[in-house]
C-alpha cells in the first residue's frame, strides 16, 4: 500500500531533503526486515505493520502503521539516521493510544532518540516520550525525560488525552546541553518553533552523546498499546512539522503513480495523454532524474530510498513522494 503527500511547490522537497530518516510504513511484515534493527527482546521480527493509517489535521496519509503492545510483544527496535545529528535532533510521529491495557500507573516510555544504531549496546536513550493513565479511565497523559542518566524525573503534561484519538507529537534533544522538549498536538505547518508543551533537563548522563544516530520504538513492561505512524527524524523543526507541505491532493486530473514502492519502472497516468515532465529529487534535495514521458519512467538505476517527484503536464504541476526499493 502507498502513502501520498502532496506538496504545493518543489520547495516542499525540503521536507524530505532535511529529514535524516523517515518511515511511513509503506510495506508489510516486520520492521526489522525493512530498515529497522532489533536491539532487545526475545523474538526479533515481532513488531510488524498493521492495516490502516493514522491521520491528523494537516497530514494526509493512507496505508499502514505500527502497533506496540507490551502485553504480547517484547521487541525493541531502532532505525538509523542517514547521517549523525551533532546539534539538535527532532522526531515527529502520529500516535494513537488504543486503551489503558498494561499502561503503567507511573508511566513508561515508547520512543525517543539513540546515540548508536546497532543490534547490541543500545542502552542510552534520549528525549524519552512517556505515557501514563490520565485522571479518568478513558484518558492518558504524555510525559518526557531527557535521558536515563543520574537522577532526574519524568515531567508529565496534565492534559488528559482521550484513548482512540490520534495525537501528533514532536520531540527534541539538544546534543550540547542534554535538554529535551516535547510538543503535543502542535499546529502542523507552522515554520517558527513554538514554546514546547514540556521540557526536561533533570537527568544528567555520565557523558553527553557526541551525536544522535537513531530513533527507537520500545515495548516496555508498562508502555501499553500504542499505534505509531509517520515517523520523521531530522535536524530542524521545519522538516518534522511539515513546513511547506499541503494536504491539497493535486491539480492534474486523474493523476496516478504506481507501483509505489517501485524498483524498476514507475507508471504515471492521468486523464490526459499529454507529455509529462518528471523530475525526481533525493533526500539531499539534488535532482537525480529529469525526463519527459507519456506513461513510464525507468528508475532502476537509482538508489533505494525516498524521493520527491515533481510532475508537470500541460501547465499543471503536482508532487508526490516516491519510494524506490
C-alpha positions, -999 to +999 in steps of 0.1 A: +000+000+000+012+035-006+013+068+013+010+101-006+019+136+005+012+163-020+033+194-018+024+228-032+058+236-048+091+220-054+104+240-024+085+215-004+111+189-014+129+204+016+105+184+038+123+152+026+156+169+020+160+180+056+149+147+071+176+124+083+153+094+081+116+087+080+091+059+078+056+059+066+054+021+069+048+016+032+053-022+035+040-053+050+057-076+075+083-069+102+101-037+107+134-054+112+132-066+076+125-031+064+153-008+076+150-012+114+173-032+137+162-053+167+182-044+198+162-061+226+135-087+231+130-124+229+119-127+193+132-104+165+106-096+140+077-093+164+069-057+156+051-056+122+029-032+102-008-034+107-035-024+083-047+012+081-031+045+088-033+072+114-044+106+102-041+141+117-052+175+105-026+189+081-011+154+074-026+134+047-017+097+046-030+063+036-016+029+042-002+011+073+010+018+108+027+000+137+012-013+169+033-016+201+017-039+226+036-046+258+012-074+267+023-096+239+053-080+222+089-077+237+109-065+207+126-031+208+139-017+175+158+013+162+163+029+128+195+047+118+198+083+107+213+088+073+240+110+090+249+120+125+230+148+141+255+168+162+234+198+171+197+194+178+176+163+169+139+164+162+114+135+160+078+136+150+051+110+148+014+104+149+004+082+178-028+067+190-032+051+224-058+023+220-068+019+256-054+016+292-043-021+288-009-026+305-003+011+307+017+015+340+004+039+366+038+055+369+042+056+331+067+041+307+085+053+275+079+041+240+100+062+216+129+087+215+165+090+202+196+069+204+233+077+202+240+045+183+223+025+156+230-012+164+217-045+175+238-045+207+247-019+232+216+001+227+212+013+263+213+051+262+180+067+251+173+104+250+142+126+250+122+096+261+085+100+254+064+085+283+027+078+287+006+070+318-031+068+326-050+101+328-073+113+356-102+093+340-104+057+328-107+069+291-077+092+290-039+092+292-011+118+298+022+122+279+055+128+296+092+135+289+125+126+304+157+139+288+177+107+295+180+077+317+211+091+335+218+101+371+188+112+390+161+131+371+124+127+369+097+124+342+077+155+336+041+148+327+017+171+310-016+174+329-038+174+298-060+143+296-058+129+261-086+106+250-079+070+240-086+062+204-078+097+192-046+103+171-021+127+187+008+145+168+040+147+188+073+164+182+103+155+205+136+175+206+170+167+220+198+193+223+231+174+220+252+202+235+231+206+267+212+173+272+179+192+274+148+176+259+115+192+247+081+178+237+053+193+217+018+177+220-005+185+191+014+215+177-001+232+147+011+214+115+030+236+090+040+264+114+075+274+104+085+291+137+093+267+165+067+274+193+071+271+230+072+234+240+045+217+259+071+201+281+108+205+288+132+183+308+168+186+318+167+169+352+187+138+344+224+141+339+240+114+317+275+102+325+286+119+293+267+138+267+264+119+234+286+132+205+256+128+182+222+113+177+223+084+153+188+068+155+152+067+166+137+038+185+104+021+193+101+003+226+077-023+241+084-016+277+067-035+305+043-006+311+041+011+277+006-004+269-010-004+235+000+024+212-001+028+174+026+048+157+027+062+122+046+088+100+079+089+119+104+115+109+139+122+123+156+155+113+179+182+125+154+211+122+118+220+132+105+225+097+113+190+085+093+173+112+064+198+113+057+195+075+065+232+068+058+239+031+036+208+030+000+209+019-029+185+022-043+195-012-042+165-034-031+177-069-042+198-098-035+172-125-068+154-130-067+116-125-030+116-116-019+081-105+016+069-098+023+031-094+037+009-082+049+027-051+073+014-037+089+007-071+121-010-081+123-006-119+096+011-139+073+038-125+040+043-143+025+077-143-011+081-157-037+109-158-069+117-176-047+133-203-024+117-229-002+148-230+036+145-223+046+147-187+079+162-174+090+141-144+117+153-120+130+133-090+148+148-060+167+127-034+170+133+003+197+159-002+175+180-025+196+170-055+177+165-088+186+129-098+162+125-128+146+147-154+127+131-182+096+137-204+073+108-210+037+100-217+035+070-193+066+053-179+098+063-162+128+039-157+141+043-121+162+011-120+195+030-118+185+050-088+195+040-052+168+027-028+153+055-008+127+082-005+123+107-033+101+137-042+086+135-077+076+167-094+052+162-124+044+189-149+016+183-175+001+210-198+010+238-174-002+220-143+021+207-115+018+180-088+043+165-064+044+130-049+066+110-025+081+081-043+098+052-026+124+032-046+132-002-031 
